[in-house]
Amino acid sequence: MEAKVIWSSGMSFTGTADTGFEVPLGADPSVGGTNDGFRPLELLAVSLAGCTAMDVISILRKKQQRVTAFDVQVHADQRTEHPHVFTQAVITYHVSGHDVDEVALTRAIELSATRYCPVQAMLTGAFPINMDYEIFEDRGSSKELVKKGTWTLKG
């Protein structure tokens, strides 16, 4: 894999990789930026969320789960001193659908965490990552929380 960033001006860059898509990178005005793009650590959190989300939804679809809405949120704590690395993270999977099976969801989370998601595999060695989930029954105009839990990597 090849990736690069090209400097535009000030603290503004455009990142690209093998796919050819572009992503803007920027910085806070306090360090000379103009708030015109993602911060690099934000992209790391987005990469983690995206990687595991793609795994989990793919597995749920193969398990014929009737998912109507799905999102993955990553909350990462950072050190207060430089470098402001992540010290821990929580991934929360929000799954809405019709009779979504909790066992199918936790198995999908497990497979993503232990087998398929390279981003999570790399980051797990750097800081602890916890995985929470919420399952909602889609009732058309409303959603009802029916299950909530945590999947923990057993080691």
N, C-alpha and C positions, 0 to 999 in steps of 0.2 A: 504494500500500500504506500502510496505517495500522498503527501499533504503539504500545502504551503500557505503562507500568508503574504500578501502584497501590501506594502505600506501605501496609504493614500495621502494622509497629511496628519500633522499633530500626533495623536494617539489613535488614529483610525486605520484599520486594516480590512482587507477582504480575504477570507479564507476559502480555500478550495481543495478538493481531493480528487481521487480517480474518477468519481462520477461526473465531475464537471460542475456540480451545483456550487453556488457561492453563499457564504454567510458573512454578514458584517460583524466585525469585532470593534469594540470601542472601550472607552474608559470614563471614569467619573471626572467631572470638572476639577475636583480637588487634586487630581494628579495630571492635569493638562488635557483631559479628554473633553468630548462634547456629548456624551450620552447617546452615541449614534450606533451602538451595536452591542452584541452579547459580550459579557466578560468571559475570559477563558474558563474560569471555574464554573460559571453558569452552564457553559457548553458541556462540561464534564457531567454535571447533574442531569442535564437534558439527555445526554448520551446514555447514562445509566437508566433513566426512565424509559427512553425509547427502545433500548435493547431488550429489557425485560418485558415491556409491553408487547412488542412484536412476538416474542416467544409465547407469552401467556395467551394472547388472543388466538394465535395460530393453534395452540394445543386445545384451547376450549372449542374452537370450531371443529377440529378433528374429533373431539369427544361429543360433537353434535349438541353442544350447549346453546340454548337460545338467548344469546346476548343481544341486548338492544342498545346499550351504551356502556362505554368502558373508558376509564382514564387511570393513569398512574401518576402519583405525586411523589416527589422526592424532597424530603426535608433534610438538609445537611448542616450540622454545626461546624463552625470553624474556630481555629485557634485565634486568640486575640493578638498574639505576637506574630511578627513576620517569621517565616512565610505563613500566610493564613490558610493552612491546609485544612482539609476536612478532618474532623476528629471522630465523627460518627454520622450515620445516616439512617433514616427511616423511609422505607418505600411503602406507600399505601396504595393498594389496588382497589378501585371502586368499580364494581361490576353490577350492572342492572340487566334484568332479563326476566324470562319466564321459567320458574322452577330451576334456577341455576344450582347445580349440585356442588356443595361445599367440598366434598372429597375430590371432585374433578378440578376445582379451582386450586386447592392446596397442592395437588399433584402437579398442576401446571406451574405453580410458583416454585415448587421444589425442583422440577426439571430445568426451569430457567436458571435458578440459582446454582445448581450443582453440575449442569451439563451443557447448556446451550449459550448462555449469555457471556460473551468474552469480556464485556465491560465490567460486569459484576465479578467475574472470576479475578480480574486484575485488581479491582478495588478492595475486594474482601480481605486481601493480605495487607492492605494499608490502614484500614479502619473498620470497626464493626458496623454491619448493616443489618438492621432489623426489618422484617417484612410483616406488615399488617394488611388486613383485607376487610372489606365490607361488601356484602351482597344485598342488593335491593330487588324487590319484586316490582316489576314494571306494571303499573295498573292504568296505563294510558295517560291520564292527566296528572297522575301522582306516582310517587315511588315510596315503597315502604321498606325500611331496613329490616331484614329478616335474619341475617347472620353477621357476626363480627368476630374477628379472631386474629391470631398471630401465628405465622409459620416460622419456626426456628430451625436454623441449620444445626443438625446434630453432628458433633465432632468428637 
